[in-house]
Structures are given as structure tokens and as C-alpha cells.
Amino acid sequence: MKSTKPIYTIGHRNPDTDSICSAIGYAHLKQAMGQNVVPARAGKINAETKFALEHFKVEQPLLLTDLYPRVKDITMDCKIVVKQHDTLRHLGEVMRAHDLKSVPVTDSKGLLVGIVTVSDLAKRYFQELGMQNLADMRVRYRDIIAATDSKVLVSGEEGEFIRGNVRIAAGSINMIKNVINEDDIVLVGDRHDETMIDIVNQGISCLIITGSGRVSADVIEAAEKRNIFVLSTPYDTYTVARLINQCVPIRRIMHADPVTFKPLDMLSDIKGTMEDTNYRNYPVIENGRLVGVISRDNLMVPEREKVILVDHNERGQAVEGIEEAKVVEIIDHHRLGGIQTSEPIYTHAEPVGCTATIVANMHWQNDVEIPASIAGLLLSAIISDTVLFKSPTCTAYDRKTAERLAEIAGVDIQAYGMEMLKAGSGIGDMTPAEIAKNDLKEFQIGDYRIIVSQISVMDTKEVLDLEPQLIDAMTKICEKEGFDMSLVMVTDILEEATYLLYAGSPKTLIGEAFKKDASGTHVYLPGVMSRKKQIIPPLSEAVKRIAQ
């Protein structure tokens, strides 16, 4: 069975520095408290966050694009396989020993080539009307020797393929001669030496003496002259005939090119295939190699992913498929949103400037030491969210926490802070569409679905020069994804002001919220730096006034 699944700490889509660093920091705390918690991210890391991670030599968290149940979530280990050249007898033994209904088949390199079921094996025996033509089955002499537990009296090349049919020496010698051909394998019981020598002289390839019958030196000598195998088996003739039929390689009855799935296939996508094919088990492969199997019996009850949400608590901002996961904790510093849980959970929310402030103090409250690298990341998050303590969201608690973290990380707050903010302030090679979705968050404000993105820069001109293209990209986002309005905050770090670009409707909402002329495509908002405290609250109040 699979090992215990981890719990993921994960921030919002289009993650910012706080979302990433708080996920890493909180995972560290939970791990120190003995829990299997792994940091994750719901989107691409921006330049500012990349700078912080590289500066403190911490790897990027695992990327989780969604939390929809996937094949990997119900995949079972598959340690029992057979090779395509193994015999049916071996297959039967494996199925009996492990009580299996189906077994994956691999080639000599371990790549999946088929699957064989107990019904395939049963069908093989129902179809037996006589001895099989082994020449078409690529059966080797060593397979027959092993299957019949034979003692080799006269040896030959055991790795050669059998070229003839299997015959039973019954009746008179004349009757036997009429049915025996060159290269055949002949089963004979306790017969006279003359009969056995006559059979050998027919040019057969192998003589099998059943029931541990007597074999004279004359028979052995005749066989050696013609380089013919002579085998002695303890089984009776009927049993030997059945055992030889079991020497057929598995590849002759297996389902080649079976229906397979990959670990990352979504369960919702494979249900139709499973209903159409109606097999009990399906191999799971990755790069051609078998990594497990899934059973249709487990399809309906996959174990849900467990997640801890950091730096957000609204469904519209959460990773895709959050409704399919089990939220076990929320650590945040925003307004309460629309996440619903099936049972009471631990929630820690404080009106501070950054989630990392909460995470750092939870370490200290639980007497968990913060390593320098983690302290550096938590500090980076506070600097980012408070724009180096200039944002109105910044509290004395944030500043005090940052000073303590800076001492642990061994950095100067002002020098490091300006260096980090500068690293993330340029637009570089970002396209207008990427700028329009930078640090994007979705809000339900009254009856309106609104997205607000933010990009912080040292020089607003390089962004505003792209305003026509930006407005076009924002308009397309609204039309394609069903939002009423798209807003982009172009925040000047040095001037402590924001140009608010907007597309969609109603524009009167912008005018009412900020008491500005909103007939154009942007308004200038001096002193505005915080989306949480200076953009969303005025919009929420404006919606109420418009509705009156």
C-alpha cells in the first residue's frame, strides 16, 4: 500500500512572496512538531520571491496546479509481475500463491507489454481440444524439462525452440509411425525397447518416458547417435501432456497494449474509459514502466488531499480543485472569505501586515527555533507585504518581528529590503497579459466578480507606457473568464503611490470608491499601496452606496 500522504501548506494562486515564504515557514514549524507537512505553491514564482529564495539558498516549493483527485491518489503497489516469456504454468503458480485475478506482464527491460487475467488462463484450457503445435508457440526444450520435472538422460541444446508437435505413442508401431513426423516430441510409457528405438529412428527431436518408465542402454545409445533428447518424468502420460501445454509463453494469451493510465491522469477523466472496458484492474505506467495498479473498486473513494491554506481564505483565490481537498488549517491576515469546511478546523488570523509575522511568532510560541534561512524568508515576506514598512497595513508587531528575524538571518533590513524590492520591481520581459495577472487575487464584491492584480516598481513609466496593451489584455481576461472588472495596481515604491488601471464595468464603481473621474482607464491614488486596506474596503463600501 502507499505510504501516508503529506499535508500541503499552500498559498493563493499567482503567489507573492508572503504566500511562498509563509508556506515554507509554516511547513518547517509543523515538521518540527512531528507532522508530515510539505510546502507547495499554486503558481509561478515572481522575480522578487526568486531573489529571496536564491539569497537564502532555499528551494522552490512543490508546484500544485490543482487538487483534483488523480490516479496517483488511488494507485496501489504492484510487486507481483510476470515476464512475457514465462510459461502459463508459472503464471498459474503466481496467481494461486498470491490469490490474483490479473497480473501485469513486462519484457526483459521491465517495460509493460500486456496484462493477463485468470479468465484468459481459463479460456486457454477450455479451448484445448488436443495437443498444441508448439512450433508456433516458441517453446524451448528447457521449458518442457522444467514443467515436467524431468530427468535428462540424453541432453541437447536446451535453449533451442521446439519445431515439431507433441505426440503420444499409443497403439501399434505402425499406427505410431503414421502420426509421428520429424522433429516431433513423443510421449511414451512402458514400451518395448524395439518400439522406442523405432520411434527414435523416425527423426524425432525428443523422447519423453512417462511414469519413470524403464529406459534401456540400447535406447539411450540410439538417441545419442541421432542427438535426440531423452527425458524421464515421474508423471503419467495424461499429466505430462497437460503440463507441456502449460509451457506456452504468457505473451501468447496476454492482452497486448492494455488500457493503462498515468499517475497524473485525473480520476474524472478515466471514469468513462473504465466504464467502457469494465476491467477489474488497470496498470499505471510512467515512461513505459509499471509503477502500480488501480482497481475499479477503489475509484469511488480516493483519499482527499489535506491542505493548510496560508495567506488567503477565499475560494476564488485558492488553488484549483480546493473543493475536492480537505482544508485542515488556515493561517492568514486577510478578511474572512468564502472557504467552507466539513468540520471545525484550526484557524489563526490576525490583523497584521503579513502572514509571515504570524508564522514567525507561532515558532517562538511553540519554542521552535527558526533557522537563519527560514528567518530570512519570513523577513522577506514582511518586507514585501509592508513595502519595507511603508504600507498602511504595517503594524508595530510586524516591525518588531522583522527586526528579530533580521538578527537571526544576519542581514540589514534596509539594505537587504531595498535590494529585494529592486529585484522584483522591474517588468523585465513580462508581457501585458502577464502584468495583468501579476499577484492576481479574486474578490466577490457585492454582485460583482472583480480581480485585482498588483505590480510594485521603482519607475511607473515603463508600465504606463504599455497602458493600451494592458487595458486590452485586462478586457480579454474579463471576457474570457467571466469577471466584471479587472484592476491592476501599478504601485510606485519610492513615491508611495499607485496608478490604478481598470477595465470592464461598472466604471462608476471606481469613481464612487475613490472620488475620482473614472471616465478614462486609470486613476492616480497618492498614498495608496495596500490592496487589502486601501482598495478592497472602498470598493466594498461603494457597492453598497451604488445599490441604494
Disulfide bonds with the S-S distance in Angstrom:
none
